[in-house]
Amino acid sequence: MERLVPAWLAETERHDPAAARRARTEWERDSLSARTAEDLAIWVTARVTDTGFNEDEGPHVDGPARITPADKDAVHRWLAGRGHGV
């Protein structure tokens, strides 16, 4: 989480500064709203960059951080453990 959340917040900041401020505040308070939790879950799912394929097999997704399917699963488990539907 500590590695992925800063990348998520930075990308959110570029697209929606108000949402990024809200998300950062909620993250710092360890109290994500349902909307923010959903945004994080969608972001991590869409940003999986390490799929286990090699360069010739594809797909390759450029991203701000190396995100594996296991990272995505960990974020989803973390959110679910805090009562968020994922």
PyMOL commands that set and color helices and strands:
alter all, ss='L'
color gray80, all
select helices_A, chain A and resi 4-15+17-28+34-46+69-81
alter helices_A, ss='H'
color red, helices_A
deselect
rebuild
show_as cartoon
